[in-house]
Amino acid sequence: MSTHLTPSPPGGIKPPPFVPYPFPSSSTSPLSTSSSSSPPGERWVPVLSCKCYFGLSVFLSTLKTISLHPERNSSLILRADTLPPPPPQSPNQRSNDPKNLILSDGVEAELELELVDELKVKLLPRQPRRDNSVNQTISFYRTNEQGHSYQTQSTKGKEKEVEVEVDQDKEKREMGLVIIKPEVNDQNDIPYYHPKVQKLAYLWESLPQAVNSKNEQGDHEDKEMIGEGSEMKVEEHEVKGIISIHYLPFDEPSSEPAQDNIVNGINDMSINGNLPTSLLPSPRPIKPRKRSPLAGPSIDQTQSVEPVRPPATILTQEADPLLKQKTSTIRTPTPEGKERLYRTCLALLETLHKHGYGQLVGYQKRRVHDIIVPRDNFQDLYLTLKDRHRSLDSRAPRSDGLVTKLEDVKRHVWKGIPSPNDPSLPTTQVDLSEWGEQDIAIAAFLMLLWKDMYPPMPEGHSNGDGLGIQEEEREWDTWGRPENGFIDLGCGNGLLVHILISEGYHGKGYELRSRRTWPTYPMKTQEALVELPIDPPSWFPDIIEEWESGLWSGKEGCIIEENTFLIGNHADELTPWLPLLSLIPSTPVPHLSLPCCFHALDSAFTVLQFTAPDHPHSPKGGFENGLEPGVSRYQSYLVWLGWVGLKCGWEWEKEGLRVPSTKGWGIVARKRWSTPSEDRECREWALEQVNQVRRNGQFKVREKEGKEH
């Protein structure tokens, strides 16, 4: 057991410190094979090792999860698609398979590793125009699961398990191995986001008995030092073994420099102090037949080896207190391009360290995505739309002759135009990946949501041309969509409206004042953008009887039509009005709301922790279930909006949208708990809220600001 004295974290989990150690320059990877073995002459390069606080089963399951979700290792990877597994092999075939042979010379047969699982995945890049995809084969091995120090004896027909004394040199230790192999012909076929290696391996090895005894003694001394009156919380992290990372380089004239380059760079980054022997893989004994095939290299006890201080961009200050006193700009001076490979291995090992401990203690993600719309469908459509609209820009030049400025009409921020003579900088037509990711993501989500909500369109359906890109046939031309189109309240620069219009959907976008981007859109998009002061209280009747009759004085000016779909994309003060406005048509219309600023119906929303009153149709587990833990005004606002929607007859549904925003929750109102006969009760409650706003007189329709609009 290992004891750390740290204050209790305010929330979530805090994994043990990640302290990696390099292999000395004299080390030989236990995965290396001789020229007479199969496969012949594989010279693996050991890179790093560290303490492991989880068992072998967690090690294997964590790496399987990471293999299925490689985007957790690199932001350049979109996802991994699972490929059909290799055909099953018979026991005879498996015994002849080189993957199942022992991995080191002179090892007894009972110590070989068993192939327990195998995956084939296809890594998809986030930028398919720049990077290629690559297939991977991931093989999972482990030692035999039988006990190492116990034997089963049979006495008078009865079997019993008895403990037997095993010589330490002969004792078999638990081990696990995961080998990742990219399916490429040479290193030039490997994309940028993947390490340029033939194979990559993670090795898990249990601790020797002597190390376990030393750890237990250290724990006892720590507890005596703490004392019973200590106010510090004692977090005990039991060291289960050692994990290390190795790679097999591509064929080079000599494999020695590949290892020396890394080690030399590592030694230059070292800090004062000796490498604890408990962290190093066990030394290779003189008699190789009496030990495990995956044991670590031998270490000269007189040699002083220093631990590595990882780059500050990967290792936090909590993991290494010396980082607080050192500069964070140190870089590994490894020549011949090996610095990046070392840093990649360091990041991969840290991810395994963190995620393995999280799986051990039952960590759950703070935000769960892809509840309403499947992830793969969304990502594929998002990349397609992003490529189709990559030339769009949410910014527009000022019309007052100041050619050195651009206005970001989404955020009203002035940005300088780069010099046209500098090809490395973007021009006024910037790639949409920098400026329109959020609108593309929302459009993709809406298109897939509508496909699920509405019946498909008939074959041959078309909304006409006029935009150039509408001449072609598109996959989504027959997808379902709202019968009378969408209504985007507070559409801003109109980018979301333009994307939907140009992809064959029809609808309107309403905004208080026109933006400078509007005249730059095609005519069909311009016709869908309407300048209008929005006054929701004036659209409602005075009494419920007028509502039921469908005739009242303010209905003519109301823009909420039958069989439409409402969109509130950061609609500010209009956000809380969406559930109420959805009740105006005779049949309530669904809507999507992306809350941002905190607004009540006629004032600012200031409640830090809103508790929804009891309701017979409240969601199971409460409105807070699935939201980020803790107390915040944003979470309180989401709960309040959900309760308002519930009072208007909508079931509570939310989705953590994949958008580049810290406030990325979307509230989806598509299912009603109320029957048509119960809609009167919902409308009565909504009308009561509207009349209260009218009596207060606090709601003010926004007026145009500035000299030019």
Residue pairs with C-beta under 8 A, 6 or more apart in sequence:
1 215
1 216
1 219
1 236
1 237
1 238
1 239
2 16
2 51
2 53
2 215
2 218
2 219
2 236
2 237
2 238
2 239
3 218
3 219
3 222
3 223
3 226
3 234
3 235
3 236
3 237
4 16
4 17
4 234
4 235
4 236
4 237
5 222
5 226
5 230
5 232
5 234
6 14
6 232
6 233
6 235
7 232
7 233
8 233
11 629
11 630
12 363
12 366
12 629
13 357
13 358
13 361
13 363
14 235
15 53
15 353
15 354
15 357
15 358
16 51
16 53
16 237
16 357
17 318
17 319
17 320
18 50
18 310
18 315
18 319
18 350
18 353
18 354
19 50
19 51
19 307
19 319
19 320
20 48
20 49
20 50
20 307
20 308
20 310
20 315
20 346
20 349
20 350
21 48
21 49
21 50
21 275
21 279
21 280
21 305
21 307
21 308
22 47
22 48
22 262
22 263
22 266
22 267
22 305
22 307
22 308
23 29
23 46
23 47
23 48
23 49
23 244
23 263
23 297
24 263
24 297
24 299
24 303
24 305
25 259
25 260
25 263
25 264
25 267
26 297
26 300
26 303
27 46
27 259
27 296
27 297
28 46
28 284
28 297
29 43
29 44
29 45
29 46
29 246
29 297
30 103
30 104
30 203
30 281
30 284
30 293
30 294
30 295
30 296
30 297
31 42
31 44
31 103
31 104
31 177
31 201
31 203
31 246
31 248
31 294
32 42
32 43
32 44
32 104
33 39
33 40
33 41
33 42
33 103
33 104
33 105
34 40
34 41
34 105
35 41
36 105
37 101
37 104
37 105
38 98
38 101
39 98
42 248
43 248
43 249
43 255
44 199
44 201
44 246
44 247
44 248
45 246
45 247
45 248
45 249
45 255
45 258
45 259
45 262
46 244
46 245
46 246
46 259
46 296
46 297
47 244
47 245
47 246
47 247
47 262
47 342
47 345
47 346
47 349
48 244
48 245
48 308
48 345
48 346
48 349
49 242
49 243
49 244
49 245
49 279
49 280
49 281
49 296
50 242
50 243
50 244
50 279
50 349
50 353
51 239
51 242
51 279
52 59
52 204
52 239
52 240
52 241
52 242
52 243
52 353
52 356
53 237
53 238
53 239
53 240
53 356
53 357
53 360
54 62
54 240
54 356
54 357
54 359
54 360
55 240
55 241
55 360
56 142
56 174
56 175
56 176
56 204
56 206
56 241
58 356
58 359
58 360
59 176
59 178
59 202
59 204
59 243
59 352
59 356
60 116
60 117
60 140
60 142
60 176
60 178
61 359
62 352
62 355
62 356
62 359
63 138
63 140
63 178
63 202
63 352
64 117
64 119
64 138
64 140
65 355
65 359
66 72
66 73
66 351
66 352
66 355
67 80
67 119
67 121
67 136
67 138
67 180
68 80
68 82
68 119
68 121
69 79
69 80
70 77
70 79
70 80
70 121
70 123
71 77
71 78
71 79
71 80
72 351
72 355
73 347
73 348
73 351
74 193
75 126
76 125
76 126
76 127
76 131
76 192
76 193
77 123
77 124
77 125
77 126
77 193
78 124
78 125
78 126
78 379
78 383
79 124
79 375
79 376
79 379
80 121
80 122
80 123
80 124
80 136
81 121
81 122
81 124
81 376
82 119
82 120
82 121
83 120
83 121
83 122
83 135
84 120
85 118
85 119
85 120
86 118
86 120
86 137
89 97
94 100
94 115
97 115
99 115
99 139
100 112
100 113
100 114
100 115
101 112
102 109
102 111
102 112
102 113
102 293
103 112
103 113
103 177
103 293
103 294
104 288
104 293
104 294
105 288
106 288
106 289
107 288
107 289
107 291
107 292
107 293
108 289
110 144
110 172
111 143
111 172
111 292
111 293
112 293
113 141
113 142
113 143
113 175
113 177
113 293
113 294
114 141
114 142
114 143
114 144
115 139
115 140
115 141
116 140
116 141
116 142
117 139
117 140
118 137
118 138
118 139
118 140
119 136
119 137
119 138
119 140
120 135
120 136
120 137
120 138
121 135
121 136
121 138
122 133
122 134
122 135
122 136
123 133
123 134
123 135
123 136
123 191
123 193
123 194
124 133
124 379
125 131
125 132
125 133
125 191
125 193
127 433
128 383
128 387
129 387
130 192
131 191
131 192
131 193
132 189
132 191
133 191
134 182
134 183
134 184
134 189
134 190
134 191
134 194
135 182
135 183
136 180
136 181
136 182
136 183
137 180
137 181
137 183
138 178
138 179
138 180
138 181
139 178
139 179
139 181
140 176
140 177
140 178
141 176
141 177
141 178
141 179
142 174
142 175
142 176
142 177
143 172
143 173
143 174
143 175
143 176
143 292
147 161
148 166
148 171
148 172
148 173
148 174
149 163
149 164
149 166
149 171
150 161
150 162
150 163
150 164
151 161
151 162
151 164
152 159
152 160
152 161
152 162
153 159
153 160
153 161
153 162
168 208
168 209
168 210
169 285
169 287
169 290
169 291
170 290
171 209
172 292
173 205
173 206
173 208
173 282
173 292
173 295
174 204
174 205
174 206
174 241
175 203
175 204
175 205
175 206
175 292
175 294
176 203
176 204
177 201
177 202
177 203
177 204
177 294
178 201
178 202
179 199
179 200
179 201
180 199
180 200
180 201
181 198
181 199
181 200
182 190
182 194
182 197
182 198
184 190
186 250
187 196
187 250
190 196
195 247
195 341
195 344
195 345
196 250
196 341
197 247
197 248
197 249
197 250
197 341
198 247
198 248
198 249
198 250
199 247
199 248
200 245
200 246
200 247
200 248
200 348
201 245
201 246
201 247
201 248
202 243
202 244
202 245
202 349
202 352
203 243
203 244
203 245
203 246
203 294
204 241
204 242
204 243
205 241
205 242
205 243
205 244
205 281
205 282
205 292
205 294
205 295
205 296
206 240
206 241
207 215
207 239
207 240
207 241
207 242
207 278
208 282
211 278
214 278
215 238
215 239
215 278
219 236
223 234
226 232
226 234
239 278
242 279
242 280
242 281
242 296
243 349
243 352
243 353
243 356
244 281
244 296
244 349
245 345
245 348
245 349
247 341
247 345
249 255
249 258
252 258
257 336
258 338
261 334
261 335
261 336
261 338
262 334
262 338
262 341
262 342
264 334
265 332
265 333
265 334
265 335
265 338
265 339
265 342
266 308
266 332
266 334
266 342
267 306
268 332
268 333
269 308
269 309
269 330
269 332
270 306
270 307
270 308
270 309
271 306
271 307
271 309
271 322
272 306
273 306
273 307
274 304
274 305
274 306
275 305
275 306
275 307
277 299
280 296
280 299
281 295
281 296
281 297
282 291
282 295
282 296
283 295
283 296
283 297
283 298
283 299
284 291
284 295
284 296
284 297
284 298
285 291
299 305
309 315
309 320
309 322
309 323
309 326
309 330
310 320
310 346
310 350
311 330
311 331
311 332
311 343
311 346
312 323
312 328
312 329
312 330
313 328
314 343
314 346
314 347
314 350
315 323
315 350
316 323
317 323
317 324
331 339
332 339
332 342
332 343
333 339
334 342
366 628
366 629
367 628
367 656
367 664
368 626
368 656
369 375
369 655
369 656
369 657
369 658
370 378
370 655
371 653
371 654
371 655
371 656
372 449
372 653
372 655
372 668
373 445
373 448
373 449
373 452
373 655
374 448
375 658
377 448
378 441
378 444
378 445
378 448
378 658
379 658
381 444
381 447
381 448
381 476
382 440
382 441
382 444
382 658
385 440
385 443
385 444
385 499
385 503
386 432
386 433
386 437
386 440
388 469
388 503
389 432
389 436
389 440
389 499
389 502
390 431
390 432
390 433
391 429
391 431
391 432
392 432
392 435
392 436
392 495
392 498
392 499
393 428
393 429
393 430
393 432
393 435
393 436
394 408
394 409
394 410
394 435
394 436
394 439
394 493
394 495
394 517
395 406
395 407
395 408
395 409
395 415
395 428
395 430
395 435
395 517
396 406
396 407
396 409
396 515
396 516
396 517
396 520
397 403
397 405
397 406
397 407
397 417
397 428
397 516
398 405
398 406
398 407
398 516
399 516
399 708
400 708
403 417
404 416
404 417
405 414
405 415
405 416
405 417
406 414
406 415
406 416
406 417
406 428
407 413
407 414
407 516
408 414
408 415
408 435
409 492
409 493
409 515
409 516
409 517
410 435
410 492
410 493
410 495
417 427
417 428
418 425
418 426
418 427
419 425
420 427
426 434
432 440
436 495
437 659
437 660
438 659
438 660
438 661
439 495
439 496
439 499
439 569
440 499
441 657
441 658
441 659
442 496
442 569
442 594
442 657
442 659
443 496
443 499
443 500
443 503
445 592
445 655
445 657
445 666
446 486
446 500
446 567
446 592
447 476
447 479
447 500
447 503
447 505
449 592
449 668
449 670
450 479
450 480
450 481
450 482
450 565
451 476
451 479
451 480
452 480
453 480
453 590
453 670
454 480
454 481
454 482
454 483
455 480
456 478
456 479
456 480
457 477
457 478
457 479
457 480
457 481
458 478
459 478
461 477
461 478
462 470
462 477
462 504
463 470
463 504
463 505
463 506
464 470
464 524
465 471
466 522
466 523
466 524
467 501
467 502
467 522
467 524
467 525
468 522
469 502
470 502
470 504
474 503
474 504
476 503
476 504
477 504
481 505
482 507
482 563
482 564
482 565
482 589
483 563
483 564
484 561
484 562
484 563
484 564
485 505
485 506
485 507
485 508
485 564
485 565
486 500
486 505
486 506
486 507
486 508
486 564
486 565
486 566
486 567
487 507
487 508
487 510
487 559
487 560
487 561
487 564
487 565
487 566
487 567
488 496
488 497
488 507
488 508
488 509
488 510
488 567
488 569
489 510
489 534
489 566
489 567
489 568
489 571
489 574
489 578
489 581
490 510
490 511
490 512
490 534
490 568
490 569
490 570
490 571
490 572
490 574
491 497
491 509
491 510
491 511
491 529
491 569
492 511
492 515
492 569
492 570
493 515
493 517
493 518
494 509
494 511
494 515
494 517
494 518
494 521
494 525
494 529
495 517
496 509
496 567
496 569
497 507
497 508
497 509
497 525
497 528
497 529
498 521
498 522
498 525
500 507
501 507
501 524
501 525
501 528
502 522
502 524
502 525
506 528
507 528
507 564
507 565
508 528
508 529
508 530
508 559
509 528
509 529
509 530
510 530
510 532
510 534
510 559
511 529
511 530
511 531
511 532
512 531
512 532
512 533
512 534
512 702
512 703
512 704
513 531
513 704
513 705
513 709
514 529
514 531
514 709
518 526
518 529
519 526
521 529
532 559
533 701
533 702
533 703
534 574
534 701
534 702
535 701
536 574
536 577
536 580
536 581
536 690
536 699
537 690
537 693
537 694
537 699
538 554
538 557
539 554
539 555
539 557
539 558
539 559
539 560
539 581
539 584
540 547
540 552
540 554
540 580
540 584
540 686
540 687
540 690
541 547
541 552
541 554
541 555
541 687
542 552
542 691
543 687
544 680
544 683
544 684
544 687
546 552
547 683
547 687
548 680
550 586
555 584
558 584
560 566
560 581
560 582
560 584
560 585
560 589
561 585
562 585
562 586
562 587
562 589
563 585
563 587
563 589
564 585
564 589
565 589
565 590
565 591
565 592
566 578
566 581
566 582
566 589
566 590
566 591
566 592
567 591
567 592
568 574
568 575
568 578
568 591
568 592
568 593
568 594
568 595
569 594
570 594
570 595
570 596
570 597
571 578
571 593
572 596
572 597
572 599
573 597
573 599
573 702
575 593
575 595
575 596
575 597
575 599
575 641
576 599
576 600
576 601
576 605
576 641
576 644
577 601
578 591
578 593
578 669
579 591
579 641
579 644
579 645
579 647
579 648
579 650
579 669
579 686
580 644
580 648
580 686
580 689
580 690
582 588
582 589
582 590
582 591
582 648
582 650
582 669
583 648
583 649
583 679
583 682
583 683
583 686
588 648
588 649
588 650
588 672
588 679
588 682
590 650
590 668
590 669
590 670
591 669
592 666
592 667
592 668
592 669
593 641
593 666
593 667
593 669
594 657
594 663
594 664
594 665
594 666
594 667
595 634
595 637
595 638
595 641
595 663
595 665
595 667
596 663
598 604
598 605
598 606
598 633
598 634
598 637
599 605
601 689
601 693
601 699
602 693
602 696
602 698
602 699
603 698
605 633
605 636
605 637
605 640
606 633
607 633
607 636
607 640
608 631
608 632
608 633
608 636
609 631
609 636
610 636
610 637
610 639
610 640
610 643
611 639
612 618
612 622
612 623
612 639
612 640
612 642
612 643
612 646
613 643
615 643
615 646
615 647
617 646
617 651
617 673
618 646
618 652
619 625
619 642
619 651
619 652
623 638
623 639
623 642
623 643
623 652
624 635
624 639
626 654
627 635
627 638
627 639
627 654
627 665
628 635
634 663
638 654
638 665
638 667
641 667
642 652
642 654
642 667
645 652
645 667
645 669
646 652
646 673
647 682
647 685
647 686
648 682
648 685
648 686
649 672
649 673
649 674
649 678
649 679
649 682
650 669
650 670
650 671
650 672
650 673
651 669
651 671
651 672
651 673
653 667
653 668
653 669
653 670
653 671
654 665
654 666
654 667
654 668
655 665
655 666
655 668
656 664
656 665
656 666
657 664
657 665
657 666
658 664
674 681
674 682
693 699
